Amino acid sequence: MALPARQPTDLAAVFAAFRPILEPYIPRMTVIQDNERGLYLNTRSMMKNRQPLFFASIAINKNYVSFHLFPVSMYPDLLEGIGDLAKRMQGKSCFNFRKVDPDQVEGMRALVAAGHRRLETEGDITSGGGQPRQSETSGPSGP
């Protein structure tokens, strides 16, 4: 018996579902990429290595959409209670999706908001758009 053919996934629709989550942060960030294939945001804060502190990105890959959220790498406690999103994690700060449901979109929205608030609370970025203090983080500046 032949296996059923795999249904193609609409990765552009997955990207379109996630993009509005990052849009409110664009005015406070440095946009590295913003096109139909991805959205990549750095904060305006510089790390010790003089590289900007990465915030988040969404990218359409060959078979999935990746959503990187660097604050969860800096503050792993943000991942407590993320429910179904934990199944989507690859590594410390990447979530991969072939399809997405409204609960996952809202879960990512809440996680991004919590990550941004945490960066502000810890002094890694400022809310007013001014020059933040130099981050103590010495990790990578992007995915």
N, C-alpha and C positions, 0 to 999 in steps of 0.2 A: 504494500500500500504506500503510495507516495505521500510525502508530508505536504501539508497545505503551504501554498506560497506565502511568504511573509508580506504583510501589508506595508506599503511604503508609508513612511512617516513624513509629516509636513513640518520640517524643522523650522521653516520660516514662521509658521504659526506659533511654535514654541518660543522662538525668539521674540515675536510680537507680543506674546503674553507676558514675558519677563521685562522687556524694555521699559515699560512705564514705571517699574519699580525704581529704576535708577534715574529716571528723568528729573525728579525733584532735586537731586544732588548735583546735577550738571553745573548750575551757576556757582557752586562752592568748590568745584573741582577743576583740575586740568584735564581736558578731554584729549586723549591720545588717539583714539579711533572712534568714529561715529558714522557708520554706514550700514548697508543692508546685511552685512556679514558679522558685524560686531559693534560693541560699545565698550570702551576701556577708559576707566577713570582713575587718575592719581589724585591724591590730596595735594594741597599746596605746602605741606610740611616736608621738611628734609630730614632724612635719617643721618646717622653718624657718618655713613659712607657717602654723603652728599648726593644721594639719589632720592627722588621723591617717594613718599610713602604711598604704596599702592592701596587703592580702596576696593574696587570691584570691576569685574568685566563679565560680559556675556558674549559668547562667540558661537557661530554656527560652524561645526566641524563636519567631517564626512558622514558620520552616522549618529551624531548626537549634538545637543547644544550644551555647552559648558557654562556654568555660572560660578565664577571665582569670587570669593568674599574674604579678603585678607584679614579683617578684624577677628574672624573666628580662629585664625592661626595664632594671632597675638593673645587672644583671650578665649581659650577653649571652653570655659564655662558658659559661653554664649550658646553652645551646642546642647546644653542640657534641656531636655524636654522638646526636642525638635520633631519627635514622632517619625512619620513616614519619610521625612527628608533624609534621615540617617541612612536609608537604603540607597540614596542617590549619591552619597559622598564617595569621592575618590581622593585619597590623600587627606591633607589637613584642612584645606580651604576650598576644595572644588566639588561642585555638584554637577552631575551629568544627567541629562534628560533626553529621551527620545519622544516622549509625549508628556503632557502636563495636565493636571486637573486643577480646578479652582482652589482646592485646599492647599495644594503645593505652591501655587502662586501666592496665596495669602501667607503661607508659612515663610516663604522667601522674603516677602515684603516686611514681615515682622522681624525676621532675622537681620535684614539689611538695616532697618531702623534701629534695632538694638545695637548693632555693630557701630553705627555712626554715633549714637548717643554715648557709647562706651569710649570711643576715640575722643570725644569732646570731654567727657568726665575725667578721663585719665590725662588730659592735657596734650594729647597727641595732635589734635587739631583744635582750632577755635571756631566758634559758631558765627562770629562777626565778620569773617573773611579776612581778618588781619593776619599778621605773621604769627603762626603758632610757634611754640617752643620747639627746639630741635628734638626730634624723637630719639628715645633711647634704643629703639629697635634697630638691629643691625641685620635683619633678614632681607630676603629678596624684595625687589621693588615691583614685582609683578608675577603673573602666572607663568 
